[in-house]
Amino acid sequence: MQFANELKHRSLLGQVYQLEADLAWLKFDWPRHHRAVQNMKLINGGLSVSLLESQRAFYIANPPQAGLEQNTELDIEDNLKVINRAIHYYQQQKQLAPLMKSYFALGQNYQAPLELRKEALYNSLNMAKTQGNVYLQQQILLYLGFFHIQLHEGNAALTTLWKLESMNALSANIAIQAEFLISMAYMDNVLRADIFDKTSFINAKRGFEKLISDNKSGHITQANAQLLLAWLLVHQQDYTAAMSLTDQAITTYKVYKFVDSLAYAHYTKMYILLQQEQFEHSLSFAIKKPKHKLTAIYKSAAQWQLGHFDRAIKSMTETKVHFHLQWQSTDQNLLHHFIEARNEGVKLNSLPQLLPPPYSVYCQSEWVFE
């Protein structure tokens, strides 16, 4: 009897920790979520929480939930191991529902190879159709749309998202998310085109403006739409309108204490101010140790324009070391121009054109929806 009571007690306690983890996830309280999951492991063992982790530990790869506010408590490499163990276990047990969800989680893990992720996403989608799980079909189609945007495949994203929009019983929340990503896909077409894509520009602008004006969108979605519309206008060099939208987004991100989102908006503002030759103002948004590569690069650009050439080169060199995994040939080209211009004692007139725009990393971003 005592042993049975202890087992029951452990089971109930495990359920309590699972509910706590669920609540923490919904509130973006990553430390609390991490502690709850660790407690579940101590009580029930690692295998019993494989599904929980495979469903939630998507790092930054789950646009409906994780958003720009990254779960720093989660290790994406460890998560990939958990997901693979979960898939193997559910395959052996022939538990199709959790297997389907684990495939979906694998498709969203950045450490997995692209082809493997794509295969996993379509496996989970086909299983959702077979099992008649309409809600999960919608979630997977939503993510597939974003997956294509990440690969700069705007038209493929649109095809996927239109398929989602055509489904019956689409919740208001999913519909808003689809609208946002459709606008983002059109934006992708504009930003990637060699020749101005007027149709995609109009559709993207109209879509973002609709989300901004619709109270049903929610404050965070509206702020995200403002920031992306600002990027679209930056691409068209409409800096005044872009600045206004960026400031509005910053106000919302501050209210909700969205640190990562705020950083994206701040370096967008830095870029606009650089283009407007407000170098001191731009530099005022730079922190001592920038957490984002573009913030660091724009900091160096502002220093250069203010005549602090050696300081700018030093900052860029430090940026190359700190962000070595993100360092690209265009960044190296900018550093080379700094060094060459300093050595030859000439003014770098082409600096504004050499700077990577703020939307150059949007494919790495995820967005919070309400």
N, C-alpha and C positions, 0 to 999 in steps of 0.2 A: 504493500500500500504506500509506504513512504517513497519507494522508488518510483511508483506511478505518479505520485504527487510531484516529485522532483522533475520528472519528464514533462508533466503538464505545465509546471511552473516555467521550465526552460522554453517550452513552446510558446507560451503566452508572452514571455519576456522577449523572445525573438520577434513576435508579431508587433510588439510595442516599438522595438527598434526599427522594424521595417516601416511602420507608420511614421515614425520620426524622420526616417530617411526620405520618405515620400514628401512630407511636409517641407523639409529643408530644401529639397530639390525645387519644389514649386516656388519657394521664396528666394532662390538663388543663394541660399546660405550654405556655401560649400564646406566650410569647416565643420559645421554641425552635421551635414550630410556624411562627410568623411568619417566622423566619430561614430555615427549611428551604424554605418556599414561595417566598420571595424568591430564594433560590439556584436553585431550579428554574426560575424565570422567566429568570434570567440565562443559564442553560444552554440551555433548550429554547424559550424565548419564551413570551409570555403565553398564547397560544391553547392550547398543549399542556396547560396546567394549569387550563383553564376548568372541566373536570369536577371536578377535585379541589376547587377553591374552591367551586363551586356545590353540591357535596355537603356540604362541611364548614362553610363560612362562614355559618352561620345566626344569628350573633350570639347572642341569648338564646332563639332560637326552636326549639330542638330538645330536648324534654323527656327523651328517652332518654339524651342525652349531655351537653348543654351545662349544664343545670341553673342554679341561682342563681349559680354561679361563672362570671361572664361573661368572655368572651374579649375583653379590652380591646384586644388587638392588631388586631382586625378592624374594619373600617369598614363599617357596614351599607349606607351609600349606595354605596360603591365595590362592595360585594358585589352589590348589585342590578344595577349595570351589567354586572358579570361574568356574572351569571346570564342576563340578557337577551341578551348576546352569545353565551353558550353555547347558549341555546335557538334563536337564529337560525341558528347554525352547524350544530347537529344536525338542525334541520329541513331545511336545504339538503342536507346529506349523507344524510338519511333514516336516521340512526342512532337507532333507536327506544329502545334501552336507556338510553343516556346522556340522551336527550331526556326520558324518563320521570323520571329522577332529577333533572334540572334543573327540571322542572315542580314536583317535590316541594320542591326548594329554594326556588323562587319563592313557593310557598304558605306558606313559613315565614319569609319576610323581612318584617319589620315596616314597612319603608318603602313596600312595595307597597300599593295600595288594597285594602280588604277584599274587594270583589267579585272583583278580579283574583286575589287569593290563594285564595279559595274555588274559583274556576274552575280554577286551576292544580292545586289539590289533587285535585279530582275528575277532571281530565285524567290526572294521574299514577296515580290509583287505577284508572281504566278501562283505561289502558295496562298496568298491572301485571296486571290480570285477563286481558287479551288475551294477554299474553306468558307467562302462567302463573307469574309471580313471586310466589309465596305469601308469602315473607318480607317483601318490600316492601309487599304489600297490608296485612300486619299492621302494619308501621311507619306507613303512611299512615292507616289506620283509628285507630291509637293517637293520632296527632297530630290527626286530625280531631276526636276526642273532646275533646282539650285545646282545640282551636280554638273549639269550641262553648262550653266552660267560660269561655274568655276573653270571649266575647260574652254571658256570663251566660245561656246556653241549656242549663240543666242537663238537661232531658228529652231534647233533641236529642243531647246528649253521651252520655246513657245508652243511647239507641237505637243509636248508632254503636258504642259500646264493647261492648254485648251482642252485636252482629253479629260483632265481633272475637272475643269469647269463644267463640262458636259454631263457629269455624273449627277444622278438624283440624290436627294437628301444631303446636300452639301451644307455643312454647318456655316453659320455666319462667320465664325472665326477662321475656318479653313478658306472660305471665299475671300476674305480680306487678305490672308497670306498669299493666296494665288494671285490676287490683283497686284500685290506688292512685287512679287517675283516676275510677273508678266511685264510690269513697267521696268523692272531691273533688266530683263532679257532684252527689251527694246533699247534700253540704255547701253547694254553691252554691244549691240549692233552698231550704235552710233559711235561709241568710243573706239571700236576696233576697225571701222571702215576706213579705207583709203580715201574715198570720196564721200562727202557729206550725205548721210542717209536722212533726207528730210522727213520721210514717212515715219521712220522709227523714232526720230527726234520728237515729232508731234505726238506720237502715241505714248512715248515715255513721259513727256512733259504733262500731257493730259492725265495720264494715270496717276502720277505722283501728286498733281494738284487736286485730283479727286480724293485721294486718300488724306491729304492735308486738311481739306475742307469738311470731310465727313466725320462727324463726332463719333460714329460707331467704330472708327478705326482704332481709337485709343491713343493716349498721349505718346507712348513710345513709338508706335508705328508711324504716327504723324511726324515725330522728330526724325525718325529714320528716313522717311520720304523727303523731308526738308533737306537733309544732308545729301541724299542721292540726287535730288533735283539741283542742289547747289553744284555738285560735281558735273552734272550735265551742262549747267550754265558756265562753269569754269572752262569746260571744253570749248564753248562758244565765245569765250573771253568776255562774258557779261558779268564782270566782277562785282558790280554794285548790287545786283539782284542776288548773286551767289553769296555775298557777304551777309545780306539781310537774312537769308534762309539759314545760313550757318549759325548766326547769332541766336536765332529762334531755337534751333536744335540744341545749342549749348545750354540755353536756359532750362530746357526740359531735362537734359542729361544731368545737370547739376541738382535739380529737384529730386530726381530718383537715384542720385549718387551712382550713376553708371560711369565708372572710372575709365574703362576701355573705350566706350563710345565717345566720351568727352575728349579723350586723347585724339581720336580720329577727327573730330570736329575742330579741335585746336590746331592740328597741323594743317587742316584745310584752310583755316583762317590765316595761318602763317604764310602759306603759299600765296593766297590772294593779296596779302599785304606786301609781299615781295614783288608781285607783279605790279602793284600800285606804287612801288618805290617808297613804302613806309617801312624802312629797314629797322629802325629802332623799335617800332611797335611790334614788328614781327619777332624780333629777338626777345621781346619781353615774355613771349609764350614758351620760350625754351627753358627746360630745366637743366640742372647741372649734369645729370646722367639720364639722358632721354631713354625711354623704354620702347620707343618705336623708331625704326630706321629713318622714316621720312622726317620726323621731328628733328633728328640729329642732322640730317642733310640740310634741311632748311635753316637750321641754326648756323651751320657753316656758311651757307650762302649769305645770310644776313651779316655775319662777321666780315665776309669778303667785301660786300658792298659798302660796309662802313669803314673799309680800309685796313682792317685787322687781318692782313694776308697770312702771316705766319700762324696766327691763332686759328684761322679758318682751315688751313692745311693740317694743323695738328688735330683739330676736331674731326676732320674727314678721315684722317688716318686712324684715329681712335674708333670711329664709326665702323671702318672696314674690319677692325679686329673684333669689336663687340658683336657686330651683326654679320659675321663672316658667312653664315649659312644663307643669308638673304642677299649677300653682295652680288651685284650683277655687273655686266660689262658697261652698262650705261653709267653706273656709279663710279666705276674705275675711270671711265672717260672724263667724268666731271673732276675727279681728283687730279688726273693728268693735266687738265686744262688749268686748274689752280696753280699747280707747280710750274707749268710752262709759262703762264702769264707772269707769275712772280719773278721767275728767273730772267725773263726778257723785259720786265718792267713795263708791261703794256696793260691797258684796261681790258677787262673781259666783257665786251659788249654783248656777247651771246649768252650770258649766264641765264637769263630768264627762260630761254629756249632749251637749255641743257638740263634744267631741273626736272626730275620725274614728277608728274602731276599727282595730286592727292588720291585720284581714283586708280592709280597704277597698281594698287594692292587690294582692290575691292573683292577680287576673287578669293582672297584669303579670309574674308569677313563673313560673319554670320549675324543674323539680326533677330532681336527679341520681338516677339509678338504677344499680344495679350489675349 
